[in-house]
Structure formats: C-alpha cells, structure tokens
Amino acid sequence: MGPRTSTVDDLLRRSAAKTPARTALRFAGREWTYAELDAAVTNAAAFLLGLGLEKGARVAAYGKNSDAYLIAFLACARAGLVHVPINYNLAGAELAYLLEQSGSSAALTDPALRSVLDGSGAAPPIVVPLRDDNESLLDAATTGATPDLDVEVADTDLVQLLYTSGTTSRPKGAMMTHRALVHEYVSSIIALDLTADDAPLHVMPLYHSAQMHVFLVPWLAVGATNELMETPDPAEILRRIEADGHRAFFAAPTLWVALAHHADFAVRDLTALEKAYYGASIMPGPILAALREAMPGLGFYNCFGQSEIGPLATVLGPDEHAERPESAGRGVLFVEARVVDGDGNDVAPGELGEVVYRSPQLCEGYWDKPEDTEDAFRDGWFHSGDLVRIDEEGYLSVVDRIKDVINTGGVMVASREVEDALYTHDSVDEVAVVGLPDDKWIEAITAIVVSKKDHQGGRDAEALLVHLRGRLSSFKVPKAIHFVDELPRNASGKILKRELRDRFAR
C-alpha cells in the first residue's frame, strides 16, 4: 500500500496491530484472534494469486456465511482481485447470468453447492472449495508460514462487483472501489454508534452488502468480537442473544417480522440487547411499533440506502424514532442527498420526489453496462429510483420504489401505504401489494397475503377488505386479494414484486 492509500483489508490489518490477541470472530466452534484472522487473509491472498489469478480478475463467491467466506472477501481485497458475491439460493440460468456477466475467472464455493455451480453450465475454469475440504481456501489460509505479498493495491482499484437486487430487472454489477467502501465504513461506524464492546451477532447473508459492509467489516475496523451464524434461524437467534449476551444485532424487516411472531420472542430474556438495526427493505410500520413497545429500552436504528452507495445512505437513530418513527433519517457523514422532481428540481418539503445522491461512497458505474450507468448518473447526481418525501430538517420518509407506485385510474398510490394498513389486521403475517394490468383501472391494486398459521380466521379476503375500508380511501382498497404460503424474495429479503406481477397477471 502507498503512504496515502487505505484499502478495505487495511482496516483488519490495523485492528490486528492494535489488539492482536482480542477475539475477532467466532463461527461454528472456531475462534479467531485479530492476529490470526489477519494472517489467514494474507495466506489466502497468496493462495489465490498462486492459482494464476492476476490483479483485477473477478472471483465469484458462492457460499453460505462462514469464517471462510469473510476471509475470502478480505483476501481478494488484499490480492487486488475483484470479489463477486452471489446469492447461494441462485441456480441454473440466474446463477449462470452472474458468472458470465461478471466475467469471473474463478469461483469459491461451499462443497455442498459445487453440483449446483457445475449444473449452471457457466462454472469458471478455476473452482476452489471455501471450506470443509483438504484443498479448501480455509485450509490454505491456516497452513504454512505467512508470506510477503508482491502486489500493489490502490484505493482507486475495484474490490467488488456488488450486484443490485434485481427486483424489477436483471441485476447490475455496481463497481465498488476500496475508496468507496472505506468511506462507507466510516459513515457506518459514526452513524450507527459501532464500538469494540458491542458483541454483535451477524446472521444475514454476507453476500448481501448490508451485513458485510454496514456491520461486519466496520465492526472489525473498531475491534469488536463478532459472532457469525451460517443462516438466520429465528429460534437460534433468540437463544443466542439470551445465552451469549449480544448487545447489537441487525436484521432485515422480514426477519424482524419472523422474530416478533416467534413463540420464543415473549419468553427469551433479550435485555442484554442495546442496539437493534433494521434496513435493506422497508419495515412495516405496525411491526416496528410492536417491537418498540415490546422492548422499550432498546435503541432502534433505521438504515436506508442501496447497493450502489455501499449501501448505507441515511440513518434514523434511536433518539429520533420517537418523533419520526416512519422516517429513514438523514444522510450519513459522506452522503449528500436531495429530493427532486422529474425535471431535476428540488421539491418542496412534504412533496414526493426521487432521492438523488453525491458521495465518495458511490460505485463507479455498472459493470459492462454503459447505458445503465449513464442513465443512473445524470446532472452530477446518482438517481436512486426511490420515491421519498423530505421535511424541513432534511429527514427522508421512503414512500416506495418509483417502479412500485401503482397508477390506479390515473391516481398514484404507494403500495407501502396499503401494505401497512393490511399489517394492522391480526390474521396477516406478511403482505405484498402490486399493480396488475387492468382495462378499466390501468393498474388494479392487488394484495398478496401470507396468513398467520395459527389464526382462527384463516384466509378471509372479505374480512380484510372490510378492515381496509375503515382505514383507506376507497380508491386505495385492493381490487383483489390472493393468499399464498410464502412470498418470493431476493438476497436481502426484499419481496420480488416482479415475480408476483407475472404470476397473478395471467
């Protein structure tokens, strides 16, 4: 590294220099001090370079949460390689698209997923197991003396292709530099009050930007002891918070819903928890209210943003929740935000508009998609696609994705407003509201509902409609309600409304 350069992996190196003997990470019975984790990253970086990979090569990561997965990301950063995280639930054509579009020349995978990778027909020429194998990356990371690396990495180099959610179109690879992510880590540490004593529990997928870049790496930067779970099981999460005394925890709204509705939620002692983070998609208002009522001493943080900005853009802190429970907060340290109309003019406080950003956290554009890059970066600002309101003090309230706003009879309706109203009915476990093509209404407001399994009312569409008529204007009441066993989601837990539109428009 140069005298003025700070790369992603340098944050771990600095923590190892300050507190080498402190526990950095626990996973599946394994424990790593900061010195051990730092050495493992260097060994793994040397191993990857020894495979013939050259600086700038894309390396796909296709695995569940593990210490090996974290080491692989940091090793790519240290070796000058570009990490490409891939949702381990993807298979077939979806998996092949990401491997081919990114031009990955190597893939790191869990052995249990190797057959799925091969079955995609797009496996790169180099495939290495992440763990649970004698020739795995984890094995290489813990074997032999730590070498000196002969590679120069600058903070302007790409470190990751962070693929967007793809809720409305095929995913795009946001090109993240070391510089962008390091700025985002500093923003996260300050806005979220991350400290070395938080004892955080990490359960959301590391292939998603929120868990990796808003929480895990920033907490490594401040020297915290991090516990990692392979997958987010609600009962096990509640048990661990009680048994291990975790003080901080992040979950997507869908997981908070599952935790709040779990039988153990009322009986587990969760008083050790001091900081509760949510984000990556919109939290239903009634669920947040119920959580805050059940745990009045817990500080809640609303984290809002998107992949292209690292992903943290705004935060609503615990002290701000009382007055603005539905707000997403204000821009973090390195983010400047405006709310504009279709012509790029600032909207008046309280009016709807698109939030646009300027920030060193932003991506360089989309990998091999110059037209999409040009469309997103216009007039010196990044256009987010999020429909919001801004108040006089600069607080944002997220209304919807612009593409999810429903045009019903020429009137624009935010799907979230209808969803929040449905969440106030006792029978509703989860819900998504979409607009379906309609000859009369242009788009017919349609609700897709998952009912609570133990609710005596069952699947009663008319009861839900009666409930809504007392809470919404008549034109906002759904024209139809469909019941399903589960809702389709992407990597971050966001509901895939495009799949629901395709399914119920037939």
N, C-alpha and C positions, 0 to 999 in steps of 0.2 A: 504494500500500500504506500501511497505517496504521503508526504507530510501534511497535506490538506485534504486528504480523502478519508471518508468514513463509509465503509461498506456494511451490509447487513450483518455479516458474520463477525465483524469487528466488535459489535455490541457484546456478543458472547465472550470474545477474547478479553475484553476489558473487565467484564464481570469475573472471569476466571483469574485475572491478575489481582483483582481486589479481594475476592473471597474464594480462594481456590478450594477450600475444604467444605464450604457450605453445600448442602444438597440442592442441586438444580432441578432434578427431575426424578419422579417415581413413575414406574409403569410396570404392571404385571409382575410385581415382586422384584423388579430390578430397580436399583437406585444409582444415580449418577451425581457425583460432585461436579462443581463447575469446572475444575481442572480436568476431570475425567471426560466430561462432555466435550470440552474444547479440544482435547487430544483426539477423541473419537472423530470429530468433524475433520480435523486435518488428515487423519488416516484415511477416512472415507473419501476425501477430496483427492488424495494421491491415488487411491484405488480407481476412481472414476477416470482420472487422467491417464492412468496406466492401461485402460481399455482402448486407448487410441482416440478418445474424445478430445476435441480441440476447443479452445476458448470460443464461446458463442454458440456451441452446439446445444440443441434443445434436448432435454431429458425428461420424459414423461414419468410421473409418479402416480401409480395406480394401486393404492392400498388403503387399508383402514388405519385409524390412529395407532401409532406406536412410537416408541423411542427411536426406532429405525427411520420412521417417516420424517421426524424432526431432524435427525442427523443428516438425512439425505438432502433436505432443503438447504440446510446451512453448509453442507459440503459442496453442493452445486454453487452456492454463493462464493465460497472460498476458492473454488477451482475455476471461476469465471464462466461457468455453464449456466444455461437458462432453464430454470425449473418449470415444468408444465404440470400443475396439479390436475388430476382427473377424478371425477366422481366415481367411486368404486361400485356404484349401482348401475353405471352405464355398461352396455354390452352392444354387440352387433354393429349396426350402421352408425349409431350415436358415438360409440367408442372409436370406431374407425375414422369418423369425421375429425375428431380432435387430434388423433395421432397423425393423420395425413395433413390436416390444415396447419398444424404447428411445425410440421417437418421434423418430428422427433427422430433422432438417430439412435436413441437408447430408451429403454423403459425399465423402471424399477417397480417391482410388483410383489405383493404377497403371494407365496406359493399356492394358496387356495384359489387365487384369481388367475393363475397362469393359463388355465384352459380357456377361460373367457377371453383373455387377451389374444391368445392364439386363434380362437374362433372368430375374432373380428375380421381376420384376413388382412390386418394392417399392422401387425406387430413389427416393430423396427428390428434391424439386424442384430442389435445388442439387447438382450433381456437378462436382467440380474434380479434375483430374489432379494427383497428387502430384509427378510429375517427368516428364522426357523429353517435354516439350510446351512450346510457346512461351507458353501461358497457364496454366502449372502453378503450384502453390504454391511450388515451389523457385525458379522464375523470379521470382515476386513477392518472394520473400524476399531475392533478391540484386539487385534493381533499385531505383534511386532512393535518395533520402536517407532516413535513419531518422527516422520521425515520432515525435511525442509522442502517447501513447495517452490517451484520455479515458475511462477505465474504472476503477472501483474494485473490487478483488477482495480478499475477506477469506479468512482461513484456514479459516473455517467453511463456505465455499462448496463445492459439489460440483465436482470436477475430472475425475472419470472414473466411468463405469459399467463395472465390471470383471466381466465375465460369468464365472460359475463353469464348471467343466469339463463338467458335464452328462453324467457317466459313468453315472448311474442315472436321471436325469430331464431335463427340458428346462432349459437354462441359466437362471440367475437373475442379474440385474444388481446386483452389490454396489455400493452408493452410497458412493464414496470421496471424502472431503473433502481439501483441501490439508493440513489439520492432521493427518489420519490418515497421509497418505503422508510428510509431513516427519518425523513421529515414526518411521515405519518406516525411512526413510533413515538416520536417526541410529542406530537399532538395528543396521542392516546394517553401517554403517561400523565400529562398535565391535566387533561380534561376529565379523566376517569379516576384520578387520585390513586394511581397504582403505586404500591410501596413494596419493599422487600419483606414485610411481615404479613402480607395478605393471605398466604397459604391457599392460593387459588386452585380450584378444581376445574379441569378442562374436559368437556365432553362432546362438544360439537365437532364436526369433521374438520380436520386440518387442511383438507383440500379446498375448503372454503376460506375466503380472505378474512372474515371476521375473527374466527377463533385463532388463526395463525398470526395475523398482522395487527389486530387490535388488542389482543390479550397475551398469547403465549410468548412471542418474541419480545414485546415490550416488558413483560414481567421478567423475562430472562435478563433484559438490559438493566433492570433495577435490582437484580439479585434475589428474586423471590424463589421459594421452593414450590415447584409446580407438580401437581399430580394429574396424570393423564389417563382417561378411560378410552377403551377401544371404540365403544359405541354408546350412545346415550340411552341407557335403560332407566326409566323413572324411579323404580323401586330401589335400584342400586345407588342412584344419585342421592336420594333422600337418606339412605342408610349411611353413605359415606360422609355426607355433611354432618350428620349427627355423631358418627363414631370418630371421625378424624378432625372435627372442629374447623372445617374450612370456613374462612372468613369472606371469601369472594367467589362469585360464580356467575358465568354468562350462559344464557340460553336464548335460542330463537323463540319468538312468541308461540309457535306450535308446541315446543317442548314445555314452556311455562304453562300452557293450557293443559297438557298431559299431567304435569306435576300437580297443578291445582285441583284436578279432578281425580287424582290417585287416592286410593283409600288410606295410604300411609301418610299423606300430607298432614292430616289432622292429628296424628299420634306421634310423629317423629319430633324430637327436640332440635329445632333449627335455630336456636338462639345464638349460636356461635356466628352465624352468617351476618355480616355487617354491610356488604356491598352486593347488590343484585343488579346485573346488567341485562338488558334486552335490546334486540335490534335485528338487523338483517331482513326483516319484513315488518309490516305494521302490526302492532299489538292491539288486539280488540280492547276497546275502552272498558267494557264491563269486566273483562278478565283482570286488567290492571287494577281496577278499583277493588276487586275481591282480594287480590294478592296484597295490596297495601293495607286493607282492613285486617286481613289475617295476620300480617307481620308488620305492625305499625312502627316498630323500631328499626326496620330495615331500610337502608338508603337505596333507592332505585335510580338507575341511570338509563336514559333512553339514548341509544346510539344509532345514528342515521347516516346513510351515505350509499356508496355503490362501488363496485369493483374498480372502476376507472380512477378513483381517488384514493385507493389504497386499503380499506374502503371508508375510513371514518371522516365524515364531513361536519356533522353537528352533534352536539350533546346537550341533553337536558339533565341537569344534576338533581340530587335529592332535595335540596332546598327549594328548587324551582317547581317540583312536582305539585306542591300544594296549590299554587296559583294557576299553573298551566299543565294539568295532567295529560292533555292531549297534544301538547307541543313536542316537536323534535329538537327544540333548543336552538342555540345559535352556533355559528361557525367556530370550529376549534382553532388552535393557535395559528396554523399555517393555511387556513382556508378563508377565502373571501367569497361571500355569496350575495347574489342579487336575485330578485324575482321579477320576471319580465313578461310582457305580453307577446303576441305573435310577431310584432314588429321590432322587438328588442328593447322596448321602452319600459322603465320601471313602473310597476303597478302601484296603486295607492294602497296604504295599509288596509288589510281586511279583504282585498280583492284577490281573485285567483290568478295565478301565473306559473310559469315554469322557472324552477330554480336553476341558475347557472353559476359556474364556479371559476375562480382563478386560484391556482395553488401550485407550489412546488411538489405537492403530493400526486399530482395528476400523471396519468400514463402518457407515453409519447405518441399514442395513437393505437390503432388496431392492427395486429399482425396481418400483413398481406391483404389489407382491405382499405386502400387509399380513399375510396369514395365514402365509406362509412366514417373514416377519420375526418375527412373534410366536412361532412355533414354535422358531426358532433362538435368540432372546434370551429366556431364561427364568430366573427367580430371580436376576436380576442378573448372569448369565453368558452368554457365547455358546457354544452347543453345537456342537462341530465335526463330529460324526459319525465321528471317528476312534477306533478301538479301540486302546488302548495299555496298557502296564504302566509303573509308576513305581517307582524304587527308593528306598532310604532317603535318598539325597542329592539326590533330585529329578530324576534323569535319566529321560527317557522312552524307551521302546522301542516303536516302532509295530508293531502286530500286523496290522492290516488296516483298511479302511473297514468300519464296522459292517454296511453292506449287502452286503459281500462275504464275510462269515463264512458258512460252509456248515453247515447243520444236517443231518447225516447220521445217520439212525437215532436222533435225539434228542441226539446228541453234537455240540458245536460245534467246527468245525475251521477254522483260519485258512488261507486259500488261499495266503498267502505261505510258510508252512512247507512245503507240498507243492511250490511253485514252486522254492524254494531247493534242495530235495532233487533236483529234476529238473535244475537247473543244474549239478549236480556230474557229470552224465553227459557224456562227450566229444562226443556227437552233437547235443546241444541248443544251438541258437543263441538262441532266445527261447521263452518259455512263458507261458501264462496258465491259471490253474485257476479253474473256476467250479462252482457247484452247479446241476444241472439237475433239474427236477421228476421225482419217481420215486415210484411207488405203494408200493414197499417201504421205501425209504430216506428218504423225504420229499424230500431232495435228494441226487442221486448226484454224488460228486466226479468231475469230468471235466477232463482236461488237454488243452489245445490247444497243439500244439508246432510250432515252426519249426525244422527240422533244418539243421545246417551243410551248405552245398552241397558241400564237399569231403570230407565224412566218408564213409568206405567202408561203414559200417554201414547207411547210408540210413535209411529210415523203418521202424524195427523196434519196434513197440509192446510186444511181449513182452519184448524186451531191456530196455526202460525199466521195465517192471513188475518184472522180476527185480531190477533195480538199486534200485528203491524199496523192495522188501520187506526189503532188508537195512538200510534207513535209517529207515523209518517204521513206526509201529504199523499193524497190518493194516487198521484202520478208516479210516486216512488215505490208503491206497493208492487211486488213482483206479479207478473202475469202468469207465472208458473213456478211451482216448487217441485224439485226432484230429490229423491232420497238415495244416498249411496252409502256403501260401507266404509269407504275411505276416499280422501281427496288426493289427486296426483301432485307430487312435489318435486322441486329441483333440489340441488345440493344444499342450499341454505335454508331449506324448509319452506320456501315460497311456494304457494299453490300455483300450479301450471294452468292458468286460465285458458290458454290457447287450446289445451287438450280438452277441457270441459266444453269450450265453444264448439270444437269439432265433433265431439261426441253427441251433444244434445241438439245440435243444429240439424241433424239428419232427420 
